[in-house]
Structures are given as structure tokens and as C-alpha cells.
């Protein structure tokens, strides 16, 4: 199968899955107890005319399938509806908050990839006491939830030492935002650093025991070249597959970290909107998270055969 045909097939599969996910996201909100009309009234009694006006404005009396098709059609035109809580377009809310969340995810991903790969490589190559120390450290990291890490980092580096701000995303440009998001990005990355380091270590140890590494060493290839060309490169397929899971986890965990650090991103917006049953906002953010998750998996699927020659296009092993 050619790469172009494989890519087109994966894009078509992603579109079908995203369509199914959109139906689930839309339907799940209406299975939850309560409704937007009751929230808008805030417990107050309303005349039948006022209630009818609210239902007409949000099309709450229409059949479910009609509401879903109208909602889907509007989204395809870039219209995510109007927020019940903030009384403004959801698209504007997302445009204001999405850059902060994406910057936080990019910073966290950079920390995870840099530190996780380095620790995994050092543990596999050096072994002995260094390997044991890294295993203990990564075990602690994997066992520390993001919200616990957020509290610990805030207490130590923001409250006691005063090195970093304890909350907010900053408003003084990119440099100020990077400074404010340093602790949140570390809190978000800590668990995933441990996971990636352990996956990298296992993949490299498996590659070290392979036959072609033994052959390369017997031919006198320098150990540094063996590690670089035959061990680390062959382990990248496993690491890349884990990368898709890492980005997906970052998307979900931003809700906890943004809430802990009072960062005005889409994670905090999702938490607040869920509490207030702001249906249009929750549906839009949920669908965006699902779409980002699928895009990341698509990228991993397309890169995997290029990184690992053992993976054949269209084979089951190419799927994540």
C-alpha cells in the first residue's frame, strides 16, 4: 500500500470516528440531569411565555435528531453556539483561552520528551546503581497525580521560595506567560516523565539484546554508534506510540492543573462549564479534545512506518 493511499484511508477513518464521537458528545449532555432552561432561571419561577422563549432560543423543544443535525451543521461553519453562562459566542471563549492551554501543553510536552528520553536512555545504557536510582525516581513520578504535584510545587517554589507565581497565566507577553506556566507545566509533565522514561528504558534494553546489536559489536562498531544507530533508533517506534498516549493525557490533565493554578485555559473553562451545565461550551470543548486526540493518533500512525522500518503500511502493527 502506498503512503498516500494509507494516509487517505486513515483520514477517512478519523472523519468517521469523529462523526460518531460528535453524536456521543451531543447525546451525553442531554442524558445528564437538569437542563439549560432550569439553570437560566436559577431556581426562579417563570411565566409560560418566558419559558417558551428560552426553549425557542436554544431549540430545546425540537426533536433530538434535529437538534443534533443543526448543532453539527453550525459547527461545520465554525459556529459552536452561544454560551449559557457567559452570554457570548463559544467560539470567542475558545479563541481567548485555547492559546494558553496549547502553550501549556507544548511546554509540558517539551519537558516530558527531553527529560523522559534522557532518563530512559541513561538507565538502559549505564545500568547498575544509576538504573536503580532512575527506576526509584520514575516510580515516585508515576505515582504522583498531577493535582498533588501542583500543590507540592506551589507550596515549595511559589509560597516558600517565591521563585514563581502561584497562579494565573500572566499578561505581560510571551516571556511573562512562560514564567507563569513553568510550575504548571512541570506539574503536568511529572507523571508522564516517569512513564516515558520507563518505556524508553524497556525498549532500549530489548534492543540491546537483539541479534543485530551483537553482530554490530562483533564487527567492531564503536559502542556510541551502536547505541545511536541500532539501539535508540530501533526503540523509537515504541516511544513514538507512547507519545500519542502522552499528548492525550496532557489534554485531559490540563483540567486539574489549570484549576489548581487558576489558569484561564479551556481546561478551567470546561470545569466551570460542567458545573453550571453550560451545554454549548461543554460540547464544544469535548469535541475539540476528541479531535485533537484523533489528530495526534493520526500523526503517530503516519510517522511510525517512517521511524520504524519493521512496521508495514496498512498492517495491524501500524495502528495505535
KAURDA-V632867 format. One line per field, one symbol per residue. ss: DSSP state (~ for helix, > for strand, _ for the rest). burial: + if it has 16 or more other C-alpha atoms within 10 Angstrom, else -. Layout:
# KAURDA-V632867
ss->???
burial->???
This chain:
# KAURDA-V632867
ss->__~~~~~~~~~~~~~~~~~~~~~~~~~~~~~____~~~~~~______~~~~~~~~~~______~~~~~~~~~~~~~_____>______>~~~~~~~~~~~~~~~~~~~~~~~~~~~~~~~~~~~~~_~~~~~~~~~~~~~~~___~~~~~~~~~~~~~~~_____________~~~~~~~~~~~~~~~~~~~~~~~~~~~~~~~~~~~__~~~~~~~~____~~~~~~~~~~~~~~~~~~~~~~~~~~~~~~~~~~~~~~_____~~~~~~~~~~___~~~~~~~~~~~~~~~~~~~~~~~~~~~~~________~~~__
burial->------+--+---+---+--++--++--+------++--+----------+--+---+--------++--++------+++++++---+++-++--++-++-+++-+++-+++-+++++++++++-----+--++--++-++-+-++-++--++---+-----+++++++------++-++++++++++++++++++++++++++-++----+------------++--++++++++++++++++++++++-+++++++++-++++++++-++---+++++++++++-+++-++-+++-+++-++-++--+-++---++-
